[in-house]
Amino acid sequence: MYGRTTSLGCVLAVTAGTAVLAAPPAFAAPPPPVNSCGETGFDPKFYPPEPIGPGSLPQLPPLPDRLVVPVPYPSLELVPVPDPPPNNTRVQAEPLTDPCADPCPDLTGTDDPPAAGTGSAGHLPFPRIEIEPQPETIPIPIPGPGGVPGTPPPAPVVTSAESGPKTPLPPAPAVGEVGVVSQLTGPGSQNRTDKRWQVDGTDLGIMWESKPGEVAIAFGDSFGKGWEFGVVGGEDWRSNALGHSTDADLSDGMTLDSMVQDSRCHAAELLPSRKIENWETTVIPTSGFAIDDRQYMSYMSIRRWSIVPGMWWTNYGGIAYSDDDGSTWVKDEHAKWHNGFGLSEFQVSTMVPAGEYVYMFGTVNGRVGQIALARVAKDQVLNKTAYQYWVNGTWAPVGSNEATPIADGMAGELSVRHDESRGIWQMTYLDPIRGRIVLREANSPQGEWTEPTTLIDTAEYPKTYGGFIHPWSTPNELYFTVSEWDSYNVYLVKAELRSS
């Protein structure tokens, strides 16, 4: 039985015996998923390898073809400052007449789609060890041409301390069946982002309601030409990208109607980055929201990635805004939370409007921080002096102590939603200690928050991260996106929620 076809006509085909919500037979990996255009995608789920023979143990995973030993060496790089102005060239996409045709064969039709590797089969029984010199960039700032003219900071706001006690615990969420609905991006995806926007590999998929009837979805580092399965990178690198969807029926996937383009069949980079290691490696969205006709996006300016998985160092966490439905963005020069000694809060933030305030949940850089909380009046989002920080039961003004954690444990890739129909707050994040994407709920932003309930176990979905909630989820169906590292693409997942 195949999934119902959307207007795009490219939903992943799922046979009855291998539906994602049903447990596969032991040691029987189904064939890779195929969209309705006949293109092969990627399955992020782990299937145990076949046993060698009757009554024997399963095979060991194949060894890699090679092991690379990096050898760093210093490399000086001159960095003109200030930053150059962003490229705000934008073009509209041509109407999509045939959902299975390649709209730009001259740009995307020359290479075969990258396939998942098969390990060391057919090679030597041991890896080939290679030495690979890698530059360690030493940035040196120099005067450059003028950038964007500066703006004066907003007028300071004096706020007083207000009581913010925790609220009683709601019933713990009970999670039923969880399964991948569709692959949203990359080769073989329902949206064919490789053909339509030259997005072969990307991650995150952060969603918010950009206006009534429309959802924006922001992606992280995105790659086109030169992208390979299992290798994050490529010559066509954009630090971020943005799409829009009006698809209200998520049971068969999420159709992207459009992406912001800077040229024909090419998704634009919304928030520019210098792409210089140890200065500003990239700029990654962390959340988004809308107030009236203005869009806001929180982001992190990453100084460098770490060799330690799940760690990175930021320059600051910031807020950008758009007044043209997400087509072009301005990184506000004053709405920035600079990172002191790698320990500052609100480097990785998610922001949610509710009532009179916008609530900002955040952690330090990386995935090893606890969750802090702040709030600001809706008309003062870009004014740092107007924020109040939750400190041990008090909404404290700027200048008070650091915000105190609202929940125990460490969190990465935080996502928060306010379910107005129930008055419940939902939080999902990657728990790096348990190796799981979890769900928690509360009656107020400051909690008490329920204990973590597992949505995704990385033993079943290895190298999976993220967990960003779709704003149109319901009390009984939680839809969220996850990313998988090897395929480096985004998937829509559905979790059934039951009453406790």
KOLVOMAR-546804 format. One record per residue (C-alpha): residue in three letters; chain; x, y, z. Coordinates in pm, 1 decimal, always signed. Layout:
// residues N
  rest  kette         u         v         w
   ALA      A         X         Y         Z
...
This chain:
// residues 500
  rest  kette         u         v         w
   MET      A      +0.0      +0.0      +0.0
   TYR      A    +140.2    +336.3    -102.7
   GLY      A    +114.1    +669.2     +78.8
   ARG      A    -142.5    +913.6     -56.9
   THR      A     +11.2   +1143.7    -315.8
   THR      A     +19.2   +1514.6    -239.5
   SER      A      -4.2   +1795.4    -491.2
   LEU      A    +370.4   +1762.4    -547.5
   GLY      A    +323.5   +1397.3    -630.4
   CYS      A    +642.2   +1266.0    -470.6
   VAL      A    +554.7   +1096.0    -143.8
   LEU      A    +777.0    +809.7     -29.8
   ALA      A    +637.8    +473.1    -128.4
   VAL      A    +592.4    +240.3    +171.9
   THR      A    +491.6    -121.9    +125.1
   ALA      A    +254.1    -285.8    +369.1
   GLY      A    +513.4    -530.8    +502.3
   THR      A    +770.3    -261.9    +578.3
   ALA      A    +565.2     +33.4    +697.4
   VAL      A    +772.4    +247.6    +926.9
   LEU      A    +533.0    +213.3   +1218.0
   ALA      A    +559.0    -166.3   +1209.7
   ALA      A    +858.2    -351.3   +1349.1
   PRO      A   +1062.8    -512.8   +1068.5
   PRO      A   +1134.6    -884.4   +1081.8
   ALA      A   +1456.1    -971.6   +1263.7
   PHE      A   +1766.0    -946.5   +1043.2
   ALA      A   +1554.9    -838.3    +743.7
   ALA      A   +1637.8    -491.5    +622.7
   PRO      A   +1376.4    -368.8    +376.2
   PRO      A   +1483.1    -215.1     +45.9
   PRO      A   +1559.8    +157.4     +56.9
   PRO      A   +1253.1    +381.5     +36.8
   VAL      A   +1148.7    +508.5    -304.9
   ASN      A    +947.3    +821.7    -374.0
   SER      A    +659.2    +827.0    -621.8
   CYS      A    +896.1    +948.4    -892.9
   GLY      A   +1093.2    +623.0    -861.7
   GLU      A   +1396.4    +784.0    -695.9
   THR      A   +1572.1    +600.2    -413.9
   GLY      A   +1607.0    +770.5     -77.3
   PHE      A   +1772.4    +680.3    +252.7
   ASP      A   +1640.8    +484.9    +551.1
   PRO      A   +1774.8    +622.3    +882.8
   LYS      A   +1675.0    +315.2   +1081.1
   PHE      A   +1923.1     +50.3   +1194.2
   TYR      A   +1860.0    -311.0   +1095.0
   PRO      A   +2077.0    -582.7   +1253.7
   PRO      A   +2306.5    -753.7   +1000.6
   GLU      A   +2219.2   -1096.6    +868.5
   PRO      A   +2352.4   -1392.5   +1070.2
   ILE      A   +2632.6   -1589.0    +906.7
   GLY      A   +2443.2   -1918.0    +926.8
   PRO      A   +2171.2   -2105.6   +1116.6
   GLY      A   +2215.2   -2062.4   +1490.8
   SER      A   +2516.2   -1833.9   +1446.3
   LEU      A   +2576.3   -1483.7   +1569.0
   PRO      A   +2510.8   -1188.8   +1339.1
   GLN      A   +2792.7   -1060.8   +1125.5
   LEU      A   +3007.1    -783.6   +1259.6
   PRO      A   +2963.0    -450.0   +1082.4
   PRO      A   +3208.1    -412.9    +792.1
   LEU      A   +3527.5    -224.0    +855.7
   PRO      A   +3570.1    +111.1    +682.3
   ASP      A   +3779.6    +123.8    +368.4
   ARG      A   +4021.7    +370.0    +521.9
   LEU      A   +4113.7    +544.1    +844.7
   VAL      A   +4226.5    +905.2    +816.0
   VAL      A   +4474.6   +1044.5   +1068.7
   PRO      A   +4451.1   +1426.1   +1062.6
   VAL      A   +4774.4   +1620.0   +1105.7
   PRO      A   +4709.1   +1990.8   +1173.8
   TYR      A   +4939.5   +2265.7   +1055.6
   PRO      A   +4906.4   +2645.4   +1106.9
   SER      A   +4756.2   +2848.4    +823.6
   LEU      A   +4734.2   +3229.3    +836.9
   GLU      A   +4421.8   +3388.2    +684.8
   LEU      A   +4354.7   +3761.0    +649.7
   VAL      A   +3999.0   +3855.1    +749.1
   PRO      A   +3868.4   +4191.0    +622.0
   VAL      A   +3641.5   +4362.8    +874.1
   PRO      A   +3366.5   +4470.3    +899.9
   ASP      A   +3156.5   +4194.9    +743.6
   PRO      A   +3055.6   +4255.5    +382.0
   PRO      A   +2689.1   +4332.4    +315.9
   PRO      A   +2468.9   +4027.3    +250.7
   ASN      A   +2373.8   +3920.6     -99.1
   ASN      A   +1998.0   +3977.0    -111.2
   THR      A   +1949.3   +3878.6    -474.1
   ARG      A   +1625.7   +3681.1    -496.6
   VAL      A   +1445.5   +3508.8    -784.0
   GLN      A   +1108.4   +3337.7    -804.3
   ALA      A   +1087.8   +2972.9    -904.6
   GLU      A    +921.2   +2875.0   -1229.8
   PRO      A    +586.8   +2693.9   -1187.2
   LEU      A    +633.9   +2319.2   -1137.4
   THR      A    +434.9   +2159.3   -1417.6
   ASP      A    +567.2   +1801.3   -1392.0
   PRO      A    +648.9   +1696.4   -1032.8
   CYS      A    +885.1   +1423.0   -1152.9
   ALA      A   +1073.5   +1623.9   -1413.7
   ASP      A   +1407.6   +1790.1   -1347.1
   PRO      A   +1331.2   +2165.1   -1357.5
   CYS      A   +1698.6   +2252.1   -1416.4
   PRO      A   +1868.9   +1958.7   -1593.2
   ASP      A   +2159.4   +2182.5   -1694.5
   LEU      A   +2232.1   +2241.9   -1323.8
   THR      A   +2132.3   +1919.9   -1149.8
   GLY      A   +2105.8   +1648.4   -1413.7
   THR      A   +2471.9   +1569.1   -1477.8
   ASP      A   +2558.5   +1350.9   -1179.3
   ASP      A   +2405.8   +1030.0   -1050.5
   PRO      A   +2259.8   +1066.3    -698.9
   PRO      A   +2505.0    +963.2    -426.5
   ALA      A   +2438.6    +617.7    -286.9
   ALA      A   +2494.4    +477.6     +56.8
   GLY      A   +2824.4    +294.6     +85.0
   THR      A   +2860.3     -74.9    +159.3
   GLY      A   +3166.1     -59.5    +380.5
   SER      A   +3473.3    -264.6    +297.9
   ALA      A   +3311.0    -535.7     +86.7
   GLY      A   +3538.9    -626.0    -202.5
   HIS      A   +3836.5    -453.8     -42.6
   LEU      A   +4115.7    -554.2    +187.2
   PRO      A   +4003.5    -708.8    +520.0
   PHE      A   +4156.2    -415.8    +708.5
   PRO      A   +4133.7     -38.8    +663.0
   ARG      A   +4389.1    +161.6    +471.3
   ILE      A   +4547.8    +418.0    +703.5
   GLU      A   +4607.7    +759.7    +549.4
   ILE      A   +4778.2   +1072.2    +682.4
   GLU      A   +4583.9   +1385.6    +593.6
   PRO      A   +4732.8   +1731.3    +656.3
   GLN      A   +4464.0   +1972.8    +777.3
   PRO      A   +4504.8   +2349.7    +808.8
   GLU      A   +4443.3   +2503.5   +1150.5
   THR      A   +4332.4   +2854.0   +1057.8
   ILE      A   +4484.3   +3150.6   +1238.9
   PRO      A   +4262.1   +3447.0   +1142.4
   ILE      A   +4420.3   +3793.1   +1126.4
   PRO      A   +4172.1   +4085.5   +1102.5
   ILE      A   +4255.1   +4364.6    +857.7
   PRO      A   +4059.9   +4677.0    +753.1
   GLY      A   +3814.3   +4601.8    +474.9
   PRO      A   +3556.5   +4789.0    +269.1
   GLY      A   +3261.2   +4934.2    +454.0
   GLY      A   +2987.4   +4697.1    +559.5
   VAL      A   +2629.0   +4761.2    +664.8
   PRO      A   +2594.1   +5102.9    +838.5
   GLY      A   +2548.8   +5074.5   +1213.5
   THR      A   +2226.8   +5158.2   +1393.6
   PRO      A   +2186.6   +5310.9   +1740.4
   PRO      A   +2089.4   +5069.3   +2018.2
   PRO      A   +1729.5   +5073.3   +2142.6
   ALA      A   +1649.7   +5287.9   +2442.1
   PRO      A   +1723.6   +5108.0   +2770.3
   VAL      A   +1426.6   +4958.4   +2951.7
   VAL      A   +1417.0   +4924.8   +3329.0
   THR      A   +1228.7   +4615.7   +3444.9
   SER      A   +1153.0   +4511.9   +3799.3
   ALA      A   +1174.8   +4169.3   +3957.7
   GLU      A    +851.1   +3970.1   +3946.8
   SER      A    +754.0   +3643.6   +4107.1
   GLY      A    +771.3   +3342.1   +3875.4
   PRO      A    +698.2   +3031.1   +4081.9
   LYS      A    +684.9   +2690.7   +3921.6
   THR      A    +350.0   +2534.3   +3838.9
   PRO      A    +224.7   +2184.3   +3929.5
   LEU      A    +329.4   +1894.0   +3711.7
   PRO      A     +89.8   +1790.7   +3435.7
   PRO      A     +38.2   +1419.7   +3366.2
   ALA      A    +342.5   +1269.0   +3199.4
   PRO      A    +305.1   +1232.4   +2821.7
   ALA      A    +250.7    +873.9   +2711.6
   VAL      A    +413.7    +803.7   +2377.4
   GLY      A    +269.9    +531.6   +2155.7
   GLU      A    +403.4    +429.1   +1817.0
   VAL      A    +675.4    +641.1   +1660.7
   GLY      A    +791.9    +618.5   +1301.1
   VAL      A    +937.0    +804.6   +1007.2
   VAL      A    +667.1    +944.1    +780.6
   SER      A    +887.9   +1060.6    +494.9
   GLN      A   +1228.1   +1189.0    +391.0
   LEU      A   +1185.3   +1562.6    +340.0
   THR      A   +1515.1   +1658.8    +175.4
   GLY      A   +1787.2   +1523.7     -49.9
   PRO      A   +1800.1   +1262.7    -327.6
   GLY      A   +1493.0   +1038.7    -327.0
   SER      A   +1298.6   +1268.8     -94.5
   GLN      A    +933.8   +1356.0    -140.9
   ASN      A   +1034.0   +1717.0    -212.7
   ARG      A   +1327.3   +1636.5    -444.8
   THR      A   +1523.1   +1926.2    -300.7
   ASP      A   +1833.8   +1812.4    -489.0
   LYS      A   +1662.1   +1873.0    -823.4
   ARG      A   +1447.9   +2173.5    -736.8
   TRP      A   +1686.7   +2378.1    -518.2
   GLN      A   +2029.0   +2206.5    -531.8
   VAL      A   +1997.4   +2096.2    -169.8
   ASP      A   +2144.7   +1744.1    -177.2
   GLY      A   +2240.5   +1738.6    +190.4
   THR      A   +2111.5   +1947.0    +481.5
   ASP      A   +1991.9   +1915.8    +841.0
   LEU      A   +1771.6   +2055.0   +1122.5
   GLY      A   +1433.1   +2151.7    +971.2
   ILE      A   +1322.9   +2408.0   +1234.0
   MET      A    +955.9   +2501.4   +1189.4
   TRP      A    +724.6   +2781.5   +1291.4
   GLU      A    +396.0   +2927.8   +1167.6
   SER      A    +512.2   +3217.7    +952.5
   LYS      A    +155.5   +3337.2    +887.5
   PRO      A    -189.3   +3179.4    +904.4
   GLY      A    -189.8   +2870.7    +684.3
   GLU      A    +186.4   +2871.8    +621.6
   VAL      A    +480.3   +2709.2    +798.2
   ALA      A    +842.1   +2815.9    +752.0
   ILE      A   +1113.8   +2550.8    +777.5
   ALA      A   +1476.8   +2652.8    +832.4
   PHE      A   +1769.9   +2426.1    +753.0
   GLY      A   +2130.0   +2433.0    +867.9
   ASP      A   +2445.5   +2389.5    +658.4
   SER      A   +2325.3   +2287.5    +311.5
   PHE      A   +2524.5   +2140.3     +23.3
   GLY      A   +2460.9   +2089.6    -346.5
   LYS      A   +2715.6   +1997.9    -609.3
   GLY      A   +2993.9   +1780.8    -470.4
   TRP      A   +2795.5   +1640.6    -177.4
   GLU      A   +2861.0   +1272.6    -100.1
   PHE      A   +2680.4   +1023.1    +121.2
   GLY      A   +2859.3    +996.8    +455.4
   VAL      A   +3070.6   +1307.5    +391.1
   VAL      A   +2923.1   +1635.5    +514.6
   GLY      A   +3052.8   +1905.9    +283.2
   GLY      A   +3081.7   +2014.6     -75.8
   GLU      A   +3175.3   +2312.1    -286.9
   ASP      A   +2820.2   +2452.6    -298.5
   TRP      A   +2792.0   +2539.7     +71.1
   ARG      A   +2519.1   +2755.8    +218.8
   SER      A   +2516.0   +2800.9    +596.3
   ASN      A   +2136.7   +2797.1    +606.9
   ALA      A   +1829.1   +2785.0    +384.9
   LEU      A   +1455.8   +2842.7    +422.5
   GLY      A   +1146.4   +2681.0    +275.6
   HIS      A    +771.7   +2729.1    +312.6
   SER      A    +487.1   +2480.1    +329.4
   THR      A    +108.2   +2502.1    +333.7
   ASP      A     +63.3   +2125.6    +370.1
   ALA      A    -186.9   +2066.0    +650.4
   ASP      A    -209.5   +1686.6    +609.2
   LEU      A    +115.5   +1556.4    +758.6
   SER      A     +10.1   +1191.8    +763.8
   ASP      A    +178.2   +1134.7    +426.4
   GLY      A    +468.1   +1376.9    +465.3
   MET      A    +526.6   +1749.9    +437.7
   THR      A    +526.9   +1914.7     +96.3
   LEU      A    +754.1   +2213.8     +48.8
   ASP      A    +584.1   +2465.1    -178.3
   SER      A    +891.4   +2681.9    -220.5
   MET      A   +1235.3   +2774.4     -96.0
   VAL      A   +1391.4   +3119.4     -95.1
   GLN      A   +1613.8   +3130.7    -405.7
   ASP      A   +1907.9   +3348.6    -502.2
   SER      A   +1927.9   +3208.4    -855.4
   ARG      A   +1749.8   +2959.3   -1075.6
   CYS      A   +1689.2   +2628.0    -890.9
   HIS      A   +1922.6   +2731.7    -608.1
   ALA      A   +1823.0   +2784.9    -244.3
   ALA      A   +1964.7   +3106.0    -100.2
   GLU      A   +2174.5   +3149.0    +211.0
   LEU      A   +1958.5   +3362.8    +440.2
   LEU      A   +2203.0   +3456.8    +716.9
   PRO      A   +2553.4   +3508.8    +574.6
   SER      A   +2861.6   +3369.5    +745.4
   ARG      A   +3234.3   +3431.3    +695.9
   LYS      A   +3311.2   +3057.7    +664.0
   ILE      A   +3648.6   +3102.4    +831.7
   GLU      A   +3744.5   +2854.5   +1102.5
   ASN      A   +3834.6   +3010.0   +1439.0
   TRP      A   +3659.9   +3330.8   +1329.0
   GLU      A   +3311.2   +3241.6   +1210.7
   THR      A   +3279.4   +2895.6   +1060.2
   THR      A   +2905.8   +2911.5    +996.0
   VAL      A   +2574.3   +3064.6   +1111.2
   ILE      A   +2302.9   +2817.4   +1212.8
   PRO      A   +1930.3   +2888.3   +1278.1
   THR      A   +1801.6   +2765.2   +1615.0
   SER      A   +1432.9   +2873.8   +1612.4
   GLY      A   +1183.0   +3105.6   +1449.4
   PHE      A    +855.3   +3279.8   +1521.9
   ALA      A    +627.2   +3551.5   +1384.7
   ILE      A    +470.2   +3856.8   +1546.1
   ASP      A    +226.3   +4029.4   +1311.6
   ASP      A    +403.2   +4075.1    +976.2
   ARG      A    +757.5   +4042.6   +1111.1
   GLN      A    +948.6   +3713.3   +1121.4
   TYR      A   +1220.1   +3651.4   +1379.5
   MET      A   +1491.1   +3386.7   +1372.3
   SER      A   +1730.4   +3304.1   +1654.3
   TYR      A   +2068.5   +3178.1   +1539.6
   MET      A   +2419.2   +3095.0   +1659.7
   SER      A   +2743.1   +3223.4   +1514.3
   ILE      A   +2979.1   +2926.5   +1538.6
   ARG      A   +3346.5   +3003.0   +1583.8
   ARG      A   +3455.4   +2644.1   +1526.0
   TRP      A   +3346.4   +2283.0   +1549.6
   SER      A   +3514.9   +2052.1   +1797.1
   ILE      A   +3675.2   +1715.4   +1740.8
   VAL      A   +3459.8   +1602.8   +2034.1
   PRO      A   +3118.1   +1490.1   +1901.5
   GLY      A   +2834.9   +1717.0   +2013.2
   MET      A   +3058.2   +2011.3   +2095.7
   TRP      A   +3118.7   +2342.7   +1926.0
   TRP      A   +3216.2   +2694.9   +2025.7
   THR      A   +3008.3   +2999.4   +1943.8
   ASN      A   +3088.1   +3367.2   +1911.6
   TYR      A   +2737.7   +3459.4   +2022.4
   GLY      A   +2369.8   +3374.0   +1995.9
   GLY      A   +2167.5   +3634.4   +1808.4
   ILE      A   +1832.2   +3733.6   +1661.7
   ALA      A   +1759.3   +3823.1   +1299.3
   TYR      A   +1435.5   +3957.0   +1153.6
   SER      A   +1256.5   +3968.9    +818.6
   ASP      A    +980.3   +4199.7    +699.1
   ASP      A    +921.0   +4029.2    +362.9
   ASP      A    +796.5   +3682.2    +466.2
   GLY      A   +1145.1   +3541.7    +510.1
   SER      A   +1290.8   +3643.5    +174.5
   THR      A   +1565.2   +3865.0    +320.8
   TRP      A   +1691.6   +3893.1    +677.9
   VAL      A   +1873.5   +4142.6    +898.2
   LYS      A   +2099.6   +4020.5   +1178.7
   ASP      A   +2027.6   +4276.9   +1449.5
   GLU      A   +2360.8   +4411.7   +1571.1
   HIS      A   +2240.6   +4469.7   +1928.8
   ALA      A   +2031.9   +4155.7   +1995.2
   LYS      A   +2332.8   +3933.9   +2063.5
   TRP      A   +2431.4   +3724.1   +2364.3
   HIS      A   +2811.8   +3706.8   +2344.4
   ASN      A   +2989.4   +3394.2   +2461.3
   GLY      A   +3226.3   +3453.8   +2750.1
   PHE      A   +3481.0   +3171.8   +2796.0
   GLY      A   +3243.1   +2924.4   +2630.8
   LEU      A   +3008.8   +2924.0   +2932.5
   SER      A   +2747.7   +3187.9   +2845.5
   GLU      A   +2382.1   +3091.4   +2834.2
   PHE      A   +2145.7   +3145.3   +2539.7
   GLN      A   +2401.5   +3049.2   +2277.7
   VAL      A   +2163.6   +2784.2   +2139.8
   SER      A   +1814.6   +2924.8   +2189.8
   THR      A   +1456.9   +2854.6   +2095.7
   MET      A   +1203.6   +3137.2   +2120.9
   VAL      A    +825.8   +3101.8   +2156.6
   PRO      A    +563.2   +3379.9   +2174.2
   ALA      A    +277.8   +3323.1   +2419.8
   GLY      A     +45.0   +3580.0   +2572.5
   GLU      A    +220.2   +3913.6   +2625.7
   TYR      A    +572.4   +3771.7   +2609.8
   VAL      A    +823.3   +3590.6   +2396.5
   TYR      A    +996.0   +3319.6   +2599.4
   MET      A   +1356.9   +3230.1   +2523.0
   PHE      A   +1486.3   +2886.9   +2624.7
   GLY      A   +1858.7   +2838.6   +2582.8
   THR      A   +2176.1   +2649.9   +2664.7
   VAL      A   +2548.6   +2708.4   +2641.5
   ASN      A   +2722.5   +2610.8   +2317.4
   GLY      A   +2724.7   +2242.2   +2229.3
   ARG      A   +2501.6   +1971.4   +2374.0
   VAL      A   +2622.0   +1964.8   +2733.4
   GLY      A   +2424.6   +2250.1   +2888.1
   GLN      A   +2118.4   +2274.8   +3107.8
   ILE      A   +1817.4   +2475.2   +2993.0
   ALA      A   +1785.8   +2838.8   +3103.7
   LEU      A   +1485.8   +3067.3   +3049.2
   ALA      A   +1419.6   +3436.0   +2981.1
   ARG      A   +1122.5   +3639.3   +2864.6
   VAL      A   +1062.1   +3974.5   +2695.8
   ALA      A    +760.0   +4181.5   +2598.8
   LYS      A    +655.0   +4117.5   +2239.7
   ASP      A    +730.2   +4474.7   +2132.6
   GLN      A   +1085.0   +4461.7   +2277.8
   VAL      A   +1226.4   +4142.5   +2123.6
   LEU      A   +1536.4   +4317.7   +1987.8
   ASN      A   +1606.6   +4512.3   +2309.4
   LYS      A   +1837.3   +4311.2   +2538.2
   THR      A   +1779.1   +4548.2   +2830.7
   ALA      A   +1407.7   +4455.6   +2835.1
   TYR      A   +1465.6   +4085.0   +2901.6
   GLN      A   +1391.0   +3922.4   +3235.9
   TYR      A   +1571.1   +3603.1   +3335.6
   TRP      A   +1418.9   +3325.2   +3541.2
   VAL      A   +1634.0   +3300.8   +3855.0
   ASN      A   +1517.0   +3064.6   +4130.4
   GLY      A   +1148.3   +3153.1   +4108.6
   THR      A   +1185.4   +3520.1   +4011.3
   TRP      A   +1173.2   +3698.8   +3677.1
   ALA      A   +1484.0   +3904.4   +3737.5
   PRO      A   +1590.0   +4210.4   +3535.2
   VAL      A   +1911.8   +4244.6   +3338.8
   GLY      A   +2214.4   +4264.5   +3566.7
   SER      A   +2095.5   +3994.9   +3804.6
   ASN      A   +2260.0   +3657.4   +3843.8
   GLU      A   +2271.0   +3405.3   +3562.2
   ALA      A   +1941.5   +3233.1   +3484.5
   THR      A   +1898.0   +2908.9   +3674.8
   PRO      A   +1806.5   +2577.1   +3506.4
   ILE      A   +1437.8   +2498.8   +3461.5
   ALA      A   +1489.7   +2123.0   +3424.2
   ASP      A   +1747.1   +1863.8   +3514.8
   GLY      A   +1977.6   +1698.7   +3264.6
   MET      A   +2162.6   +1815.1   +2955.5
   ALA      A   +1997.8   +1915.2   +2631.3
   GLY      A   +2095.9   +1961.3   +2267.4
   GLU      A   +1893.8   +2095.1   +1972.4
   LEU      A   +1611.8   +2224.2   +2188.9
   SER      A   +1261.9   +2277.4   +2049.2
   VAL      A    +964.4   +2418.0   +2243.8
   ARG      A    +597.4   +2452.3   +2151.5
   HIS      A    +303.4   +2608.5   +2333.4
   ASP      A      -8.9   +2399.8   +2274.6
   GLU      A    -273.1   +2670.6   +2317.9
   SER      A    -561.2   +2423.1   +2291.8
   ARG      A    -451.5   +2253.5   +2615.0
   GLY      A    -246.3   +2529.3   +2775.0
   ILE      A     +48.8   +2285.5   +2776.8
   TRP      A    +413.7   +2353.3   +2696.5
   GLN      A    +601.6   +2082.2   +2506.8
   MET      A    +977.8   +2048.5   +2488.6
   THR      A   +1185.5   +1811.1   +2277.2
   TYR      A   +1562.6   +1778.6   +2268.4
   LEU      A   +1848.6   +1536.4   +2222.4
   ASP      A   +1961.5   +1392.3   +2555.0
   PRO      A   +2333.5   +1327.8   +2493.0
   ILE      A   +2370.7   +1111.1   +2803.8
   ARG      A   +2084.7    +872.5   +2728.1
   GLY      A   +2134.6    +890.4   +2351.3
   ARG      A   +1768.0    +968.4   +2295.0
   ILE      A   +1542.8   +1240.7   +2161.0
   VAL      A   +1295.0   +1302.1   +2441.6
   LEU      A    +967.0   +1482.5   +2515.3
   ARG      A    +874.8   +1674.9   +2829.8
   GLU      A    +565.4   +1879.7   +2917.1
   ALA      A    +478.7   +2155.7   +3165.5
   ASN      A    +198.2   +2392.8   +3259.9
   SER      A    +426.8   +2695.6   +3237.5
   PRO      A    +757.2   +2780.3   +3070.6
   GLN      A    +947.2   +2757.0   +3400.3
   GLY      A    +793.5   +2419.1   +3486.3
   GLU      A    +776.2   +2189.1   +3675.4
   TRP      A    +860.9   +1979.9   +3369.0
   THR      A    +774.8   +1610.7   +3346.8
   GLU      A   +1049.4   +1351.6   +3335.1
   PRO      A   +1187.6   +1281.4   +2984.9
   THR      A    +983.4   +1039.4   +2772.8
   THR      A   +1166.2    +875.0   +2482.1
   LEU      A   +1063.9    +960.4   +2127.2
   ILE      A   +1368.9    +834.5   +1935.5
   ASP      A   +1633.8    +592.8   +2061.5
   THR      A   +1963.8    +629.0   +1877.7
   ALA      A   +2019.2    +254.5   +1918.1
   GLU      A   +1733.9    +217.1   +1667.8
   TYR      A   +1812.3    +530.4   +1466.1
   PRO      A   +2191.5    +573.0   +1487.0
   LYS      A   +2350.3    +912.0   +1420.6
   THR      A   +2010.7   +1080.2   +1456.6
   TYR      A   +1983.1   +1424.9   +1613.0
   GLY      A   +1750.5   +1724.0   +1628.2
   GLY      A   +1384.6   +1682.2   +1707.9
   PHE      A   +1206.8   +2004.3   +1602.7
   ILE      A    +832.2   +2019.0   +1661.7
   HIS      A    +588.5   +2101.1   +1381.5
   PRO      A    +362.1   +2385.3   +1504.5
   TRP      A     +51.5   +2213.5   +1368.9
   SER      A     +93.3   +1903.9   +1583.8
   THR      A    -216.8   +1798.1   +1777.4
   PRO      A    -272.2   +1668.6   +2132.0
   ASN      A    -273.8   +1312.6   +1992.4
   GLU      A     -12.3   +1339.5   +1715.8
   LEU      A    +326.4   +1498.9   +1759.6
   TYR      A    +508.6   +1565.1   +1432.8
   PHE      A    +875.1   +1660.6   +1440.6
   THR      A   +1183.6   +1657.5   +1220.1
   VAL      A   +1505.8   +1469.1   +1281.9
   SER      A   +1836.8   +1464.2   +1095.9
   GLU      A   +2060.4   +1166.1   +1028.0
   TRP      A   +2432.4   +1222.9    +996.4
   ASP      A   +2541.8    +979.0    +723.4
   SER      A   +2261.5   +1058.1    +481.6
   TYR      A   +2278.3   +1416.8    +612.8
   ASN      A   +1915.4   +1489.1    +542.6
   VAL      A   +1591.5   +1568.3    +723.2
   TYR      A   +1300.9   +1334.6    +801.3
   LEU      A    +948.3   +1397.1    +926.2
   VAL      A    +856.8   +1173.4   +1220.8
   LYS      A    +519.0   +1111.5   +1383.1
   ALA      A    +467.5   +1012.2   +1744.9
   GLU      A    +129.3    +902.5   +1873.6
   LEU      A     +50.1   +1054.4   +2213.4
   ARG      A    -192.9    +884.1   +2447.6
   SER      A    -372.3   +1017.4   +2751.5
   SER      A    -198.0    +910.4   +3073.9
